């Protein structure tokens, strides 16, 4: 039994399609699962969308056991059903509004695809399409669907959203910790590496000698000797050519032991000598920037985007509730209807289908 046939049998089992056993491939292709205002979703359409959803999860159906595949399909199918019905509704609304992909716009998109993928000839482009299993007609159809859905969302939902200054400031005050810039510091370092002994083995004597040298250099630095001069004289670090300068370093990014050492320090302080995988090191705090909350003026744009996204999700949810309520959705399978209804009930604030579903594939190089 080949992989594709096994996948289809599992999908049929999962969907509990209550029809007589089908042996002819033509009957499988023609099986209608749901009608949405007259537009249909077939078994083959569903399988293609399930495969795309599995690819998005970076899962390879041919490498999965029957149990793994059945579990994965059970997880993705409800969302796929909701996305598919929502897409059909949005496409229907777009066609009512007269949206379509013009020849000029299609040519412009093709030119951008070729440029982004560095495709220099029509032969390369056709080969790229073939490698994706697409024809030019397939690509145009996918691009048109995506464009129509986006236009409906933009004109029917996004364009009607406005954000007041008061809303943005209220969000800023409630989420100030999210706009915290962590403390950072610029350091200068001196590294004394530990030579290996004969036969590339660890030598206690050489290790102690490097430690002693590093401590002597650190004592000179603490006594006020020019740090950059010490770097030039004795450091084995790659930063030697830059006066030992490294950073900026974010304190939260450091491992706990180093963060504990640096947190109490002030600008100009010299650290103790520490043993690292490279050898013995010590540092000077060149500059120190304390943690601070990003000012309102600098955070305003990001806050606007965040508030807008929240409102978009809420408004899109309301919009889809309205489209679904106005639609005639005829399920031909009770189990699929159950999955769909349960998923819709879960999605109090659903994500727009074009964001959650796999986008139309662009030709690769």
ABEGO torsion letter per residue (X at the ends): XBAAAAAAAAAAAAAGBBBBBBABAAAAAABBABBBGGBBBBAAAAAAAAAAAAAAAGBBAAABBAAAAAAAAAAAAAAAAAAAAAAAAAAAAAAAAGBBBBAAAAAAAAAAAAAAAGBABAAAAAAAAAAAGBBAAAAAAAAAAAAAAAAAAAAAAAAABBBBAAAAAAAAAAAAAAABBBBBBBBBBBBBBBBBBBGGBBBAAAAAAAAAAAAAAAAAAAAGBBAAAAAAAABABAAAAAGGBBOBBBAAABBAAAAAAAAABBBGBBBBBBBBAAEBBBBBBABBBBBBBBBAAAAAAAAAAAAAAAAAAAAAAAAAAAAAAABBBBBABAAAAAAAAAAAAABABBBBAAAABBBBBBBBX
